[in-house]
Amino acid sequence: MLPWRHIRAFDILASMINIKNTLWYTIIGGIFLIPFIPFIVAGSMYFPFITGKGFTFRIIVEIIFGLYVWLACIAPEYRPKMSWVTKAVGLFALATLVADLFGANVYKSLWSNYERMEGFVLIAHLVLYYITASSVLTRQWWNRFLNTSIVASVIMSLYGIMQISGKLTINQGGVRVDGTFGNASYLAIYLVFHIFLCLYFWAERNQVNWKKWTYGLIAVLELVILYYTATRGAILGLLGGLVLTAIILAIKEKEDLHMRKIAYGTLAVLVLGTLGFFAIRNTSFVQKSPVLARFATLSPAEIKTQGRYFVWPMAMKGFLEKPILGWGQENFNFVFNKNYDPRMYAQEQWFDRTHNVVLDWLIAGGLVGFLSYASLYVVLLYFIWKKRENDELSLAQKSLLTGMIGAYIFHNMFVFDNLISYILFFSVLGYVHTVRRTNTPQVGGVYPKTFSEVTNMYVIGPIVAIAVVGAVYFVNVPAIEANTTLITALSQQQQAGGIEKNLTLFKQAFGYNSFGSSEILEQLFQLSAQVVSSPQVPQTVKQEFYTLTREKIEQKILQTPNDARYRVFAGSFYNRAGSIDPTNYDLAINELTKALELSPKKQSIYFELGATYISKGNTAKALELFKQAYDLEPASTESKIIYAVGGVYAKNSDIVKAMFSQIDPSVIISDNRFLNAYASIRDIQSVITILNARIAKDPTNLQYKLSLASAYAEIGQKQTAVEILRDIIKQEPSFKEQGEMYIKQLGY
């Protein structure tokens, strides 16, 4: 009979074998859940198309990586195998971390926000995902994983068909299909990856015919959905990637003549199709198509109207200012504000991306960050084309992987990555690492030492369990709680507690101290601005909202004193809180003046600062600021209007006359800013003129007539006011009681 200690050792060994199998299957299960993350839309969360996917990916990766660490300790064969792909991934992560730590806003660089869910936290999770998947999955399992992803993409395409048919809502609005991404561009690059994956497996050596047909039909289906996304960068990227694939095959394929004929045929179809489109692009058929018309309008003139035309030069200035390590991730807003081009008056006022992958990484990480990012592509292509004996990849497969990378790069030259495109790219990195890694044995991976069964069972296992629970909680739970609380706080006044309940929920959301605090603050700004200016809200409640908002504003500005965005929000809020305390106007002027120092060419800041001076009664200073905004870009219609309004407040007839000559008269009649300005300076005759013009266009509008009656009464023409009131009563009998009361007040 064996001694007890030997029996105990066998029991531990058997347990470790069971644990090893359980760990492996659990990790595989977690990895195979990842292709279905795109379907997650967290309707109860802020930014539902982003946050639900982001938190799910983070939690899955944290769990499977923790389990993988335990598995690698038990089974050395699963430890990471080194390759140049792995080295490039590590170098990229390290360079990004260093750039982020020296960035303009370190906290945001590391954690990002709800809108993007990126930052170094995402990069770290992508690296952990890469290490886990590339170490656990063999080529056969990678093929199963990628085919699972293709199955998921088929479901997504069917969802797109339902959107096209009108049975499901297009979340982005309009006609551009967006699936469950909430963004047509995100869906488009997702489809591009999977179209190439279908073609990749179609081109596999000795592929059976039914599978070839299946992959081909899926590719066609997804090509149709891609067309309906109307995403020019992705579609042109796909076409360019196919051209690149076909050229490589046409030049290098010497043995498979059938594949070479396909390559030539593909080139011919793409070239003739492109020439044919240019020949008919001005026809009514093309112009009436929402998708084709987007391509037909591509021209240098259209490019000059896009944000990219202005943003890219700003980005280059920002790169030249910090060329080595850049500004850190998520910090393009500093560059955008500092180098703002006034010609962007009709564009988005707060760009946080350059919409170009090269410039994005030059800003985020300088030359160091960009070169580390570019090395991923260089090493990937090297590994794909590296010569090997008994090469398992066909020339067509190598060409298609190259075309996929080319399409991905082209697409990213006009937009930016998102979580799902990042996952797909790192999956390709892991796949190529596994398939093309050197045949040199690495049984123990990068660290061959083994641990005893007792150490694995009673030391490493518990440590991993604690680490996983801690990571899942601290990385995700507070931010998720803050996010869902914010959504509740943004709902209409709570039935149980009125607007005070909303305030309590905002306090609760801030209490989680998550990376979402900035967006919580921005929403509090907007709600508080409504509350402090509402006559229905009690003064005590206004004061509570004001106190909380001011406290959080001051904290935020102390944390990021050089961010013009929050100084503008602060100035705007203080301006609207002037009714609570007139000294708030001085606070507004202080914040907006500093914002102008940080962004000296942004007209909207001049407008807000000028409005504050009007509230203080300093119309001369307001007019001066409005003139500066107008001079920055005289073509801006908004600048003309506000400069003219400033002229009205300052009673400067020369400026009013000069601006009115440049403004459509219908705008002067319809824009309430003119009406309010004339009313404020007691120019009632101009108020009457505007109201009469409005009534001439809309004779049934009772509010216009009531305002006109009030204006006539104010200048002493009571008889005219009474006649207007009687006309309103005749037009709307329900107004009789109220109208007769007004008439009685006028002495009739």
Secondary structure as UniProt FT lines:
FT   HELIX           4..33
FT   HELIX           34..39
FT   TURN            43..44
FT   HELIX           48..74
FT   HELIX           76..78
FT   HELIX           84..101
FT   HELIX           106..111
FT   TURN            114..116
FT   HELIX           119..136
FT   HELIX           139..164
FT   TURN            165..166
FT   TURN            171..172
FT   TURN            174..175
FT   TURN            179..182
FT   HELIX           184..202
FT   TURN            205..206
FT   HELIX           209..229
FT   HELIX           232..252
FT   HELIX           257..280
FT   TURN            281..282
FT   HELIX           284..287
FT   HELIX           290..296
FT   HELIX           300..303
FT   TURN            304..305
FT   HELIX           307..321
FT   TURN            323..325
FT   TURN            329..330
FT   HELIX           332..338
FT   HELIX           342..344
FT   TURN            345..346
FT   HELIX           357..385
FT   TURN            389..390
FT   HELIX           395..412
FT   TURN            413..414
FT   HELIX           419..436
FT   TURN            443..446
FT   HELIX           453..455
FT   HELIX           456..460
FT   HELIX           461..489
FT   TURN            495..497
FT   HELIX           498..511
FT   TURN            515..516
FT   HELIX           517..532
FT   TURN            535..536
FT   HELIX           539..559
FT   TURN            561..562
FT   HELIX           564..576
FT   HELIX           577..579
FT   TURN            582..583
FT   HELIX           584..598
FT   TURN            600..601
FT   HELIX           603..616
FT   HELIX           619..632
FT   TURN            634..635
FT   HELIX           637..649
FT   TURN            650..651
FT   HELIX           653..660
FT   TURN            661..662
FT   HELIX           665..670
FT   HELIX           672..680
FT   TURN            681..682
FT   HELIX           684..697
FT   TURN            699..700
FT   HELIX           702..714
FT   TURN            715..716
FT   HELIX           718..731
FT   HELIX           733..735
FT   HELIX           736..745
FT   TURN            746..747
//
